[in-house]
Amino acid sequence: MRLRAESYTETSPSHEHNEDFVLVGNDFVVVLDGATPVPGLETGCIHDVPWLVRHLGLRLAEGLVTPGALNLADILERAIQQVRDAHVDSCDLEDPNSPSSTVALLRLCGDRIDYLVLADSSVVLYMDDGGVLPITDDRLDHLEDYSVAGFAAVRNTAEGFWVASTKPEAARHAVSGSVSLANQPVRAAAVLTDGAATLVERHGQTWEHLLGVLEVGPHELVRRTREVDEHAAGTFRGKRHDDATAVLCQFVDSSDGQVSAAGPTLHG
């Protein structure tokens, strides 16, 4: 088995820089979504969000290709520690507004698929029998106070939410697990930042509908998302537009290049 993936990332119309990061390997996908800072907010860090996501993404990729098959939480914990070590002498890493990022990881490892999600990026598995397994972390949706101060007060705490920033232990609070490639066929997988998932998370479409658009191409999903976000009525939390990254994955029989009939079953 091998992983075949097509990805697309696009900067928000309201952003100068894309704060997402996507990296696809032979058997893994890394998607990060850096948190856009409030203008003028002191972060205690001399580095910007693109610096964080670039360094974190490369450390994650290094861990994913290193022999030994550590679990994804261990790889993420080590990557956060490595990035922390890279600027602990130059920055105040106790500042609650230090640059941060969501994390979504997918890995094909022998006869299983491993996944990890931290904060509001998503991994969605689509089964051949029509079943859908969304792997999401919705703790950001249940905060009592979304002000800058309220947000900072509960970031990386048990009372709030967890995100990749300066605390390696955040990795222990990610939503992670494995799916066996033995019993139930898998059709595809999507790895998405929240900016590419608003058709479902904001506009009430189904994950099945999102896959139909994604199968036209990740670029089409982002284009359609931009269109719907622009004309959406009503109120919602967060930005109308955001950086958007979408990855479409298929699991391929390496002997003949065809999509395998074997697929995942959720364990635990």
C-alpha positions as CSV (number, residue, x, y, z in Angstrom):
1,M,0.0,0.0,0.0
2,R,1.1,3.6,-0.6
3,L,-0.5,7.0,-0.1
4,R,-1.5,9.1,-3.1
5,A,-2.4,12.7,-2.3
6,E,-3.3,15.9,-4.1
7,S,-3.1,19.2,-2.1
8,Y,-3.9,22.8,-2.6
9,T,-3.4,25.8,-0.3
10,E,-4.5,29.4,-0.8
11,T,-4.0,32.6,1.1
12,S,-7.1,34.3,2.5
13,P,-8.1,37.4,0.5
14,S,-7.7,39.4,3.7
15,H,-4.1,38.1,4.6
16,E,-0.8,39.2,3.3
17,H,0.9,35.9,4.1
18,N,-0.4,32.3,4.1
19,E,-0.1,31.0,7.6
20,D,-1.0,27.4,6.6
21,F,1.6,24.7,6.0
22,V,1.1,21.5,4.0
23,L,3.6,18.7,3.4
24,V,2.9,15.4,1.7
25,G,5.3,12.4,1.7
26,N,5.1,8.9,0.4
27,D,3.1,7.8,3.4
28,F,2.1,10.9,5.4
29,V,0.4,14.2,5.3
30,V,1.1,17.2,7.6
31,V,-1.3,20.2,7.6
32,L,-0.8,23.1,10.0
33,D,-2.9,26.3,10.4
34,G,-1.1,29.1,12.2
35,A,-3.2,31.3,14.4
36,T,-3.4,34.8,12.9
37,P,-2.4,37.3,15.7
38,V,-4.5,40.2,16.7
39,P,-2.9,43.4,15.2
40,G,-0.7,45.0,17.7
41,L,-0.9,42.2,20.2
42,E,2.4,41.5,22.1
43,T,3.4,37.9,21.8
44,G,6.7,37.9,23.7
45,C,8.2,36.3,20.5
46,I,10.4,37.9,17.9
47,H,9.2,35.4,15.3
48,D,6.0,35.4,13.3
49,V,3.4,32.7,12.7
50,P,4.9,31.6,9.3
51,W,8.2,31.0,11.1
52,L,6.5,28.7,13.7
53,V,4.5,26.6,11.2
54,R,7.5,26.2,8.9
55,H,9.7,25.0,11.7
56,L,7.1,22.9,13.3
57,G,6.1,21.3,10.0
58,L,9.7,20.4,9.1
59,R,10.3,18.9,12.5
60,L,7.1,16.8,12.2
61,A,8.1,15.6,8.8
62,E,11.5,14.6,10.2
63,G,9.8,12.6,12.9
64,L,7.5,10.9,10.4
65,V,10.3,9.7,8.2
66,T,12.7,8.6,11.0
67,P,12.8,4.8,11.5
68,G,11.2,3.5,14.6
69,A,7.5,4.3,14.0
70,L,6.8,6.5,17.1
71,N,3.1,7.2,17.6
72,L,1.9,10.5,16.3
73,A,1.5,12.1,19.7
74,D,5.1,11.3,20.5
75,I,6.3,12.8,17.2
76,L,4.2,16.0,17.8
77,E,5.5,16.3,21.4
78,R,9.1,16.1,20.3
79,A,8.5,18.5,17.4
80,I,7.0,21.1,19.7
81,Q,10.0,20.7,22.1
82,Q,12.5,21.1,19.2
83,V,10.8,24.3,18.1
84,R,10.7,25.5,21.7
85,D,14.4,24.9,22.0
86,A,15.1,26.8,18.8
87,H,13.8,30.1,20.3
88,V,13.8,29.7,24.1
89,D,16.9,31.9,24.5
90,S,15.4,34.8,22.4
91,C,11.7,34.8,23.3
92,D,9.4,34.8,26.3
93,L,7.8,31.4,25.8
94,E,5.6,31.9,28.9
95,D,3.6,34.6,27.1
96,P,0.1,33.1,26.6
97,N,0.0,34.8,23.2
98,S,3.1,33.2,21.8
99,P,2.6,32.1,18.1
100,S,0.6,28.9,17.8
101,S,-0.8,26.4,15.2
102,T,-3.4,23.7,14.8
103,V,-2.1,20.3,13.7
104,A,-3.6,17.6,11.4
105,L,-1.6,14.4,10.7
106,L,-2.3,11.4,8.6
107,R,0.1,8.4,8.2
108,L,-0.1,5.1,6.3
109,C,1.8,2.7,8.5
110,G,1.8,-0.9,7.3
111,D,-1.7,-2.2,7.6
112,R,-3.2,0.8,9.4
113,I,-3.9,4.5,9.1
114,D,-2.8,6.7,12.0
115,Y,-4.4,10.1,12.5
116,L,-4.0,13.0,14.9
117,V,-5.9,16.3,15.2
118,L,-5.1,19.2,17.6
119,A,-7.4,22.3,17.6
120,D,-9.7,23.0,14.7
121,S,-8.1,21.3,11.6
122,S,-9.7,18.0,10.6
123,V,-9.1,14.6,9.2
124,V,-12.1,12.9,7.5
125,L,-12.1,9.2,6.5
126,Y,-14.6,8.0,3.8
127,M,-15.5,4.3,3.7
128,D,-16.6,2.5,0.6
129,D,-19.8,1.5,2.3
130,G,-20.8,5.1,2.6
131,G,-19.7,5.6,6.2
132,V,-17.8,8.7,7.2
133,L,-15.4,9.1,10.1
134,P,-14.7,12.8,10.9
135,I,-11.8,13.2,13.3
136,T,-12.2,16.7,14.9
137,D,-11.3,18.6,18.0
138,D,-14.2,20.9,18.9
139,R,-12.9,22.3,22.2
140,L,-12.5,25.7,20.6
141,D,-16.3,25.7,20.0
142,H,-17.1,25.5,23.7
143,L,-15.3,28.4,25.3
144,E,-17.1,30.9,27.4
145,D,-15.1,33.9,26.5
146,Y,-13.7,34.6,23.0
147,S,-12.1,38.0,23.9
148,V,-8.3,38.2,23.5
149,A,-7.8,38.0,27.3
150,G,-10.3,35.2,27.7
151,F,-8.8,33.2,24.9
152,A,-5.3,33.6,26.2
153,A,-6.4,32.6,29.7
154,V,-7.5,29.1,28.7
155,R,-5.1,28.3,25.9
156,N,-3.3,25.0,26.6
157,T,-5.2,24.4,29.8
158,A,-7.6,21.6,30.7
159,E,-10.4,24.2,31.1
160,G,-10.0,25.5,27.6
161,F,-8.3,24.1,24.5
162,W,-4.9,22.8,23.3
163,V,-2.8,24.0,20.4
164,A,0.8,23.6,19.2
165,S,2.8,26.4,20.6
166,T,5.3,26.4,23.5
167,K,4.0,23.5,25.6
168,P,5.1,20.0,24.4
169,E,2.5,18.4,26.6
170,A,-0.3,19.8,24.3
171,A,0.4,16.7,22.1
172,R,-1.0,14.5,24.9
173,H,-4.3,16.2,24.5
174,A,-4.7,15.7,20.7
175,V,-7.4,13.6,19.2
176,S,-5.5,10.6,17.9
177,G,-5.9,7.0,17.0
178,S,-5.6,4.3,14.3
179,V,-7.7,2.6,11.7
180,S,-7.1,-1.0,10.7
181,L,-6.7,-1.7,6.9
182,A,-8.1,-5.2,7.2
183,N,-11.9,-5.3,7.2
184,Q,-13.7,-2.3,5.7
185,P,-12.7,-0.7,2.4
186,V,-11.8,3.0,2.5
187,R,-12.7,5.3,-0.4
188,A,-10.6,8.4,0.4
189,A,-9.4,10.7,3.2
190,A,-9.5,14.5,3.5
191,V,-7.1,16.6,5.6
192,L,-8.3,20.1,6.0
193,T,-7.7,23.4,7.8
194,D,-10.8,25.0,9.2
195,G,-10.7,27.5,6.3
196,A,-11.3,24.6,3.9
197,A,-14.0,22.9,6.0
198,T,-16.6,25.7,6.3
199,L,-19.0,24.1,3.9
200,V,-19.7,21.7,6.7
201,E,-18.7,23.5,9.8
202,R,-20.4,26.8,9.0
203,H,-22.8,26.3,6.1
204,G,-24.5,23.0,7.0
205,Q,-23.3,20.8,4.1
206,T,-22.5,17.2,4.8
207,W,-19.0,15.6,4.8
208,E,-20.2,13.6,1.8
209,H,-21.0,16.7,-0.1
210,L,-17.5,18.1,0.7
211,L,-15.9,14.9,-0.7
212,G,-17.8,15.3,-3.9
213,V,-16.4,18.8,-4.4
214,L,-12.9,17.7,-3.2
215,E,-12.8,14.9,-5.7
216,V,-13.1,17.5,-8.5
217,G,-9.9,18.8,-7.0
218,P,-8.7,20.5,-3.8
219,H,-8.6,23.8,-5.7
220,E,-12.3,23.5,-6.5
221,L,-13.1,22.9,-2.9
222,V,-11.3,26.1,-1.9
223,R,-12.9,28.0,-4.8
224,R,-16.4,26.8,-3.8
225,T,-15.7,27.6,-0.2
226,R,-14.6,31.2,-1.0
227,E,-17.8,31.7,-3.0
228,V,-20.1,30.4,-0.3
229,D,-18.3,32.3,2.5
230,E,-18.5,35.6,0.5
231,H,-22.2,35.4,0.1
232,A,-23.2,33.7,3.3
233,A,-25.9,35.5,5.4
234,G,-26.2,35.5,9.2
235,T,-23.6,35.7,11.9
236,F,-20.8,33.4,12.8
237,R,-17.7,33.3,15.0
238,G,-14.4,33.9,13.4
239,K,-13.2,35.4,10.1
240,R,-15.4,35.4,7.0
241,H,-12.3,34.2,4.9
242,D,-9.3,32.3,6.1
243,D,-6.3,30.7,4.6
244,A,-7.5,27.4,3.2
245,T,-5.6,24.1,2.7
246,A,-7.2,20.9,1.5
247,V,-5.6,17.5,0.8
248,L,-7.3,14.6,-0.9
249,C,-5.8,11.2,-0.1
250,Q,-6.3,7.7,-1.7
251,F,-4.7,4.5,-0.5
252,V,-3.2,2.6,-3.5
253,D,-2.1,-0.9,-4.0
254,S,1.6,-0.4,-4.9
255,S,1.7,-3.6,-6.9
256,D,-0.8,-2.5,-9.6
257,G,-1.4,1.2,-8.9
258,Q,-5.1,0.5,-8.2
259,V,-7.0,1.6,-5.1
260,S,-7.0,-1.3,-2.7
261,A,-10.1,-3.1,-1.7
262,A,-8.8,-3.2,1.9
263,G,-9.8,-0.3,4.2
264,P,-10.1,0.9,7.7
265,T,-12.1,-0.1,10.7
266,L,-12.0,2.2,13.8
267,H,-10.5,0.7,16.9
268,G,-11.4,2.3,20.3
